[in-house]
Amino acid sequence: MKKNTDLTQGKILGPLMRFTLPIMAALILQTLYGAVDLLVVGQFASPASVSAVATGSQVLYSLTVIITGLAMGVTIIIGQQFGQRREHEIGNTVGAGICLFAALSLTLTAVMMFMTPVFVRLLHAPPEAFEYTVQYVMICSAGILFIAAYNTLGSIFRGMGDARTPLIAVMIACAANILLDLLFVATFRLGASGAALATVFSQAISVVLSLIIIKKRGLAFPFSRKQIQFDRKIILRIVKMGAPCALQDLLVSISFLAITAIVNQLGVIASAGVGVAEKLCGFIMLVPSAYTQSMSAYVAQNIGAGQPKRAIKGLYYGMLTSFCFGIIMSYFAFFHGDLLSRVFAKDSAVLLASAEYLKGYAIDTLLVSFLFCFIGYFNGCGCTTFVMIQGLIGAFGVRIPVSYLMSRAADASLFHIALATPCSTVIQIVFCFWFFKWGSPYFQKKQGMRQKIIR
């Protein structure tokens, strides 16, 4: 197996970029993996099916962020163990993580089997799209176990500086999903249900083939089946690190679901338009999202190695490079949103609605270059509780109230509703800067040293 990346020595920018790029590529493919459903349905099915996939995808995303948030706890712990050169402890963390995510995925699946109609009704899915939405979510929920397996594998390898193995897994899933979408939706004309079936089967194929590849390559740390056990101490540590991330991501996702519910009341065209725009936003936000993951692993390794100053330098490099990418993505989102939207829809009214919503996100694309790097830095430091708090303030203190007020205005438009997101990001950046300068453990430690010198 290829040697993992040690991010605690040598130059910073080059290794950080080499580590980030495979994560970015994996996120591109993962976003494409989810977007293919909407793309194929948009070309071969009705606007009601487009609305169903758009709304249903938001529900599934909320479930996924619970898993990915907890998986961040695994990444942080393994990253710190790797930085401290305690590779012999990684196997126990992996074993406990497997047990935790297996139990979580089964619980979430059971909940969704009973509660999906309630959730879809709460989102005010348009009447003509209601049944399609329920079918899509129910079928996709059957694949939660595979979502958990993929994210568990990814968190393990990213913690050790290996971003290529997760990339292989998502490449397999993306290829399978494209082929199965074309089969079920374009050929068999199963609409939203066909897209959901393609999603589940491709997830299963990805996990199985990934495990075969890992078995063939071998692991870079000692591991045996005996280590797969409910180690209470390790599981509590994973939950302590990951639960704030999971809760923050979940509640932020709920805030976007609330916006979806607000928009759904404007009709099926607005619903489909925002659904298309949200899929495009998944691509637009890929670079800062990649930096969140890479920064978390980078900082965790350096904090584990006792090099906080190196971690801060990495944060600055991350912000600078992410912002450069953000300028490009913001330009296309603001000035060419209609052309981008044609990838997922052909109805002219839907295209106009999507382009209008994207203009608000174009502003946010510049801002999240800073926010997402801050979040990755604080996650790597283990300050996940603060990450949760600032996320909740942004989501429920700003994003939902502003979007609601915008929707009730006399001249309400999707652009005005979308402005709620950059408004939220500005407030979150202010909180993150304050915590970075005066509230983080590193700053407090530095202040303590200065006081000793004065004395």
C-alpha positions as CSV (number, residue, x, y, z in Angstrom):
1,M,0.0,0.0,0.0
2,K,1.2,3.5,-0.8
3,K,2.8,5.3,2.1
4,N,0.5,7.8,3.9
5,T,1.2,11.5,3.8
6,D,3.0,12.9,6.8
7,L,1.8,16.5,7.0
8,T,3.9,17.4,10.0
9,Q,7.3,17.9,8.3
10,G,8.8,19.7,5.4
11,K,7.1,22.4,3.2
12,I,3.5,23.3,3.8
13,L,1.8,24.5,0.6
14,G,2.9,21.7,-1.8
15,P,2.0,18.7,0.5
16,L,-1.3,20.4,1.6
17,M,-2.3,21.0,-2.0
18,R,-1.4,17.4,-3.0
19,F,-3.5,16.2,-0.1
20,T,-6.4,18.5,-0.9
21,L,-6.6,17.8,-4.6
22,P,-7.6,14.1,-4.3
23,I,-10.2,15.1,-1.7
24,M,-11.5,17.7,-4.1
25,A,-11.6,15.2,-6.9
26,A,-13.5,12.8,-4.7
27,L,-16.0,15.5,-3.7
28,I,-16.5,16.4,-7.4
29,L,-17.3,12.8,-8.2
30,Q,-19.4,12.4,-5.1
31,T,-21.4,15.5,-6.0
32,L,-21.7,14.3,-9.6
33,Y,-22.8,11.0,-8.1
34,G,-25.8,12.7,-6.5
35,A,-26.3,15.1,-9.3
36,V,-26.6,12.4,-12.0
37,D,-30.0,11.5,-10.5
38,L,-31.3,15.0,-11.1
39,L,-29.6,15.3,-14.4
40,V,-31.1,12.2,-15.9
41,V,-34.5,12.7,-14.4
42,G,-34.5,16.3,-15.7
43,Q,-33.9,15.1,-19.2
44,F,-36.2,12.0,-19.2
45,A,-39.0,12.8,-16.7
46,S,-41.5,15.4,-15.7
47,P,-41.0,18.5,-13.6
48,A,-42.8,16.7,-10.7
49,S,-40.1,14.0,-10.8
50,V,-37.4,16.7,-10.8
51,S,-39.0,18.3,-7.8
52,A,-39.2,14.9,-6.1
53,V,-35.5,14.2,-6.6
54,A,-34.6,17.7,-5.5
55,T,-36.6,17.6,-2.3
56,G,-35.7,14.0,-1.6
57,S,-32.0,14.7,-2.0
58,Q,-32.2,17.3,0.7
59,V,-33.7,14.8,3.1
60,L,-31.0,12.2,2.3
61,Y,-28.3,14.8,2.6
62,S,-29.6,15.5,6.2
63,L,-29.1,11.9,7.0
64,T,-25.7,11.8,5.4
65,V,-24.3,14.8,7.3
66,I,-25.1,12.9,10.6
67,I,-22.8,10.1,9.4
68,T,-20.1,12.4,8.0
69,G,-20.1,14.6,11.1
70,L,-19.5,11.7,13.4
71,A,-16.9,10.3,10.9
72,M,-15.0,13.6,11.5
73,G,-14.4,12.4,15.0
74,V,-12.7,9.3,13.6
75,T,-10.6,11.5,11.3
76,I,-9.5,13.8,14.1
77,I,-8.6,10.9,16.5
78,I,-6.7,8.9,13.9
79,G,-4.9,12.1,12.6
80,Q,-3.7,12.9,16.2
81,Q,-2.6,9.3,16.7
82,F,-0.7,9.4,13.4
83,G,0.9,12.7,14.3
84,Q,1.9,11.3,17.7
85,R,3.4,8.2,16.0
86,R,1.0,5.9,17.8
87,E,-0.1,3.8,14.7
88,H,-0.6,0.7,16.9
89,E,-3.7,2.4,18.5
90,I,-5.4,3.2,15.1
91,G,-6.7,-0.4,14.8
92,N,-8.7,-0.1,18.0
93,T,-10.2,3.2,16.8
94,V,-11.1,1.7,13.5
95,G,-12.8,-1.3,15.1
96,A,-14.9,0.8,17.5
97,G,-15.8,3.1,14.6
98,I,-17.1,0.2,12.6
99,C,-19.4,-0.9,15.4
100,L,-20.6,2.7,16.0
101,F,-21.5,3.4,12.4
102,A,-23.1,0.0,11.9
103,A,-25.5,0.6,14.8
104,L,-26.2,4.2,13.7
105,S,-27.0,3.2,10.1
106,L,-29.4,0.5,11.1
107,T,-31.2,2.9,13.5
108,L,-31.5,5.6,10.8
109,T,-32.8,3.1,8.3
110,A,-35.5,2.0,10.7
111,V,-36.5,5.6,11.4
112,M,-36.8,6.5,7.7
113,M,-38.9,3.5,6.9
114,F,-41.6,4.8,9.2
115,M,-41.1,8.6,9.1
116,T,-40.5,9.5,5.5
117,P,-44.1,10.5,4.6
118,V,-44.1,12.8,7.7
119,F,-40.8,14.4,6.7
120,V,-41.9,15.0,3.1
121,R,-45.2,16.5,4.3
122,L,-43.3,18.9,6.6
123,L,-41.2,20.1,3.6
124,H,-44.5,21.1,1.8
125,A,-43.6,19.0,-1.3
126,P,-45.9,20.1,-4.1
127,P,-49.0,17.8,-4.3
128,E,-48.1,16.5,-7.8
129,A,-44.7,15.5,-6.5
130,F,-45.6,14.1,-3.1
131,E,-45.8,10.4,-3.9
132,Y,-42.7,10.5,-6.1
133,T,-40.7,12.2,-3.3
134,V,-41.8,9.6,-0.7
135,Q,-40.8,6.7,-3.0
136,Y,-37.4,8.3,-3.8
137,V,-36.5,8.8,-0.1
138,M,-37.8,5.4,1.0
139,I,-35.7,3.6,-1.6
140,C,-32.6,5.6,-0.9
141,S,-32.9,5.1,2.8
142,A,-32.3,1.4,2.2
143,G,-28.8,2.3,1.3
144,I,-27.9,4.1,4.5
145,L,-25.7,1.2,5.6
146,F,-23.5,1.7,2.5
147,I,-23.3,5.4,3.0
148,A,-22.0,4.8,6.5
149,A,-19.5,2.2,5.2
150,Y,-18.1,4.6,2.6
151,N,-17.7,7.5,5.1
152,T,-16.1,5.3,7.7
153,L,-13.5,4.1,5.2
154,G,-12.9,7.7,4.1
155,S,-12.5,9.1,7.6
156,I,-9.9,6.4,8.4
157,F,-7.7,7.0,5.4
158,R,-8.0,10.8,5.5
159,G,-6.8,10.8,9.1
160,M,-3.6,9.1,8.0
161,G,-3.1,11.5,5.1
162,D,-4.4,9.1,2.4
163,A,-6.9,10.9,0.2
164,R,-6.5,8.5,-2.8
165,T,-8.3,5.4,-1.4
166,P,-11.6,7.4,-0.8
167,L,-11.2,8.8,-4.3
168,I,-11.1,5.3,-5.7
169,A,-14.3,4.4,-3.8
170,V,-16.3,7.3,-5.1
171,M,-15.0,6.8,-8.7
172,I,-16.5,3.3,-8.6
173,A,-19.8,4.6,-7.1
174,C,-20.1,7.5,-9.7
175,A,-19.5,5.2,-12.7
176,A,-22.0,2.7,-11.5
177,N,-24.6,5.3,-10.7
178,I,-24.4,6.9,-14.2
179,L,-24.8,3.5,-15.9
180,L,-27.7,2.5,-13.6
181,D,-29.5,5.9,-13.9
182,L,-29.4,5.6,-17.7
183,L,-30.8,2.0,-17.4
184,F,-33.6,2.7,-14.9
185,V,-34.6,6.2,-15.8
186,A,-33.8,6.7,-19.5
187,T,-34.5,3.1,-20.6
188,F,-37.1,1.7,-18.2
189,R,-38.7,5.1,-17.5
190,L,-39.0,4.6,-13.8
191,G,-38.6,8.3,-13.0
192,A,-37.6,9.2,-9.4
193,S,-37.9,5.6,-8.2
194,G,-35.4,4.5,-10.9
195,A,-32.9,7.2,-9.8
196,A,-33.2,6.0,-6.2
197,L,-32.6,2.4,-7.2
198,A,-29.5,3.4,-9.1
199,T,-28.2,5.2,-6.0
200,V,-28.6,2.3,-3.7
201,F,-27.1,-0.3,-6.0
202,S,-24.1,1.9,-6.9
203,Q,-23.4,2.5,-3.2
204,A,-23.4,-1.2,-2.6
205,I,-21.1,-1.9,-5.6
206,S,-18.7,0.8,-4.4
207,V,-18.4,-0.5,-0.9
208,V,-17.9,-4.1,-1.9
209,L,-15.2,-3.3,-4.5
210,S,-13.5,-0.9,-2.2
211,L,-13.2,-3.6,0.5
212,I,-11.7,-5.9,-2.1
213,I,-9.1,-3.3,-3.1
214,I,-8.2,-2.6,0.5
215,K,-7.8,-6.3,1.2
216,K,-5.5,-6.7,-1.8
217,R,-3.4,-3.7,-0.8
218,G,-3.3,-4.3,2.9
219,L,-3.4,-1.7,5.7
220,A,-0.7,0.6,7.0
221,F,-1.5,-0.2,10.6
222,P,-2.1,-3.4,12.6
223,F,-5.7,-4.6,12.5
224,S,-7.6,-7.8,13.1
225,R,-11.3,-8.8,13.4
226,K,-10.8,-9.0,17.2
227,Q,-10.5,-5.2,17.3
228,I,-14.1,-4.8,15.9
229,Q,-15.8,-4.4,19.3
230,F,-17.9,-1.8,21.2
231,D,-15.0,-0.2,23.1
232,R,-17.0,2.2,25.3
233,K,-14.0,4.5,25.9
234,I,-13.1,4.9,22.2
235,I,-16.7,5.2,21.1
236,L,-17.3,8.0,23.6
237,R,-14.2,9.8,22.4
238,I,-15.4,9.5,18.8
239,V,-18.8,10.8,19.8
240,K,-17.3,13.6,21.8
241,M,-15.3,14.8,18.8
242,G,-17.8,14.0,16.1
243,A,-21.2,14.6,17.7
244,P,-20.9,18.5,17.7
245,C,-19.9,18.3,14.0
246,A,-22.8,15.9,13.2
247,L,-25.3,18.1,15.1
248,Q,-24.0,21.3,13.5
249,D,-24.1,19.8,10.0
250,L,-27.6,18.3,10.7
251,L,-29.1,21.5,12.0
252,V,-27.5,23.5,9.2
253,S,-29.0,21.0,6.7
254,I,-32.3,21.4,8.5
255,S,-32.0,25.2,7.9
256,F,-31.7,24.5,4.2
257,L,-34.6,22.1,4.4
258,A,-36.6,25.0,5.9
259,I,-35.6,27.2,3.0
260,T,-36.7,24.3,0.7
261,A,-40.1,24.3,2.5
262,I,-40.4,28.1,2.1
263,V,-39.6,27.8,-1.6
264,N,-41.9,24.8,-2.2
265,Q,-44.8,27.0,-1.2
266,L,-44.1,29.2,-4.3
267,G,-44.9,26.3,-6.6
268,V,-43.4,23.4,-8.5
269,I,-41.3,25.6,-10.9
270,A,-39.7,27.5,-8.0
271,S,-39.2,24.1,-6.2
272,A,-37.6,22.5,-9.3
273,G,-35.5,25.7,-9.9
274,V,-34.0,25.8,-6.4
275,G,-33.5,22.0,-6.6
276,V,-31.4,22.5,-9.7
277,A,-29.5,25.4,-8.2
278,E,-28.7,23.4,-5.0
279,K,-27.2,20.6,-7.1
280,L,-25.0,23.2,-8.9
281,C,-24.1,24.7,-5.5
282,G,-22.8,21.3,-4.6
283,F,-20.2,21.7,-7.3
284,I,-19.6,25.4,-6.7
285,M,-18.8,24.7,-3.0
286,L,-16.5,21.8,-3.8
287,V,-13.2,23.6,-3.3
288,P,-14.0,25.1,0.2
289,S,-15.6,21.8,1.2
290,A,-12.4,20.0,0.2
291,Y,-10.4,22.4,2.4
292,T,-12.6,21.6,5.4
293,Q,-11.7,18.0,5.2
294,S,-8.0,18.4,4.3
295,M,-7.5,21.1,6.9
296,S,-9.1,19.0,9.6
297,A,-6.6,16.1,8.9
298,Y,-3.7,18.5,8.4
299,V,-4.3,20.4,11.7
300,A,-5.0,17.2,13.6
301,Q,-1.7,15.7,12.6
302,N,0.2,18.8,13.5
303,I,-1.6,19.3,16.8
304,G,-0.8,15.7,17.6
305,A,2.8,16.4,16.7
306,G,2.9,19.5,19.0
307,Q,3.3,22.0,16.1
308,P,0.4,24.5,16.5
309,K,2.3,27.3,14.6
310,R,2.6,25.0,11.5
311,A,-1.1,24.3,11.8
312,I,-1.8,28.1,11.6
313,K,0.4,28.6,8.6
314,G,-1.5,25.8,6.9
315,L,-4.8,27.7,7.7
316,Y,-3.5,30.8,5.9
317,Y,-2.3,28.9,2.9
318,G,-5.7,27.2,2.7
319,M,-7.6,30.4,2.8
320,L,-5.5,32.0,0.1
321,T,-5.7,29.2,-2.4
322,S,-9.4,28.5,-1.7
323,F,-10.3,32.1,-2.3
324,C,-8.5,32.1,-5.7
325,F,-10.7,29.2,-6.8
326,G,-13.7,30.9,-5.3
327,I,-13.3,33.9,-7.5
328,I,-13.7,31.7,-10.6
329,M,-16.7,29.8,-9.3
330,S,-18.4,33.0,-8.2
331,Y,-18.1,34.5,-11.7
332,F,-19.7,31.6,-13.4
333,A,-22.5,31.3,-10.8
334,F,-23.4,35.0,-11.0
335,F,-23.2,35.7,-14.7
336,H,-23.8,32.3,-16.3
337,G,-26.2,30.6,-14.0
338,D,-28.7,29.9,-16.7
339,L,-26.1,28.0,-18.8
340,L,-24.9,26.0,-15.9
341,S,-28.5,25.1,-15.1
342,R,-29.1,23.6,-18.5
343,V,-27.0,20.6,-17.4
344,F,-29.8,19.5,-15.1
345,A,-33.0,20.9,-16.7
346,K,-34.5,21.9,-20.0
347,D,-37.7,23.7,-19.0
348,S,-37.1,27.5,-19.6
349,A,-39.0,28.6,-16.5
350,V,-37.0,26.2,-14.3
351,L,-33.8,27.5,-15.8
352,L,-34.7,31.1,-15.0
353,A,-35.6,30.3,-11.5
354,S,-32.4,28.4,-10.9
355,A,-30.2,31.2,-12.4
356,E,-31.9,33.8,-10.1
357,Y,-31.2,31.7,-7.0
358,L,-27.6,31.1,-8.0
359,K,-26.8,34.8,-8.0
360,G,-27.1,34.8,-4.2
361,Y,-24.9,31.8,-3.8
362,A,-22.2,33.5,-6.0
363,I,-21.6,35.9,-3.2
364,D,-21.4,33.1,-0.7
365,T,-18.8,31.3,-2.8
366,L,-16.2,34.0,-2.0
367,L,-17.0,34.1,1.7
368,V,-17.0,30.4,2.5
369,S,-13.3,30.2,1.3
370,F,-12.5,31.7,4.7
371,L,-15.3,30.1,6.8
372,F,-14.7,26.5,5.7
373,C,-11.0,26.7,6.3
374,F,-11.7,28.1,9.8
375,I,-14.1,25.2,10.4
376,G,-11.5,22.6,9.3
377,Y,-8.9,24.3,11.5
378,F,-11.1,24.2,14.6
379,N,-12.2,20.6,13.9
380,G,-8.5,19.5,13.7
381,C,-7.8,21.3,17.0
382,G,-10.7,19.3,18.6
383,C,-12.8,22.5,19.1
384,T,-15.8,20.9,17.6
385,T,-18.2,22.3,20.1
386,F,-17.4,25.9,19.0
387,V,-17.9,24.8,15.4
388,M,-21.4,23.5,16.3
389,I,-22.3,26.8,18.2
390,Q,-21.2,29.1,15.3
391,G,-23.1,26.9,12.8
392,L,-26.3,27.0,14.9
393,I,-26.1,30.8,15.2
394,G,-25.7,31.1,11.5
395,A,-28.4,28.7,10.6
396,F,-31.2,29.5,13.1
397,G,-30.2,33.0,14.0
398,V,-29.7,34.3,10.5
399,R,-30.3,32.0,7.6
400,I,-33.9,30.9,8.3
401,P,-35.2,34.2,9.6
402,V,-33.7,36.2,6.7
403,S,-35.0,33.7,4.1
404,Y,-38.5,33.8,5.6
405,L,-38.6,37.6,5.8
406,M,-37.4,37.8,2.2
407,S,-40.0,35.4,1.0
408,R,-42.8,37.5,2.7
409,A,-41.7,40.8,1.1
410,A,-43.9,42.3,-1.6
411,D,-41.1,42.0,-4.3
412,A,-39.9,38.6,-3.1
413,S,-37.6,36.8,-5.5
414,L,-35.4,33.7,-5.3
415,F,-32.4,35.9,-5.4
416,H,-33.5,37.7,-2.3
417,I,-34.2,34.4,-0.5
418,A,-30.7,33.1,-1.5
419,L,-29.1,36.2,0.1
420,A,-29.9,34.7,3.5
421,T,-26.9,32.3,3.0
422,P,-24.1,34.9,2.5
423,C,-25.7,36.9,5.4
424,S,-25.3,33.9,7.6
425,T,-21.7,33.3,6.4
426,V,-20.6,36.8,7.3
427,I,-21.8,36.4,10.9
428,Q,-20.1,33.0,11.2
429,I,-16.8,34.4,9.9
430,V,-16.9,37.1,12.6
431,F,-17.5,34.5,15.3
432,C,-14.7,32.3,13.9
433,F,-12.2,35.2,13.8
434,W,-13.0,36.2,17.4
435,F,-12.5,32.6,18.6
436,F,-9.3,32.2,16.6
437,K,-7.8,35.3,18.1
438,W,-9.1,35.2,21.7
439,G,-10.9,31.9,22.4
440,S,-8.9,29.1,20.9
441,P,-6.8,26.8,23.2
442,Y,-3.6,27.8,21.3
443,F,-4.2,31.5,21.9
444,Q,-4.9,30.9,25.6
445,K,-1.7,28.9,26.0
446,K,0.3,31.6,24.3
447,Q,-1.3,34.3,26.6
448,G,-0.4,32.1,29.6
449,M,3.2,32.0,28.5
450,R,3.4,35.7,28.1
451,Q,2.0,36.3,31.6
452,K,4.7,34.0,33.0
453,I,7.4,36.0,31.2
454,I,6.0,39.3,32.5
455,R,6.0,37.9,36.1
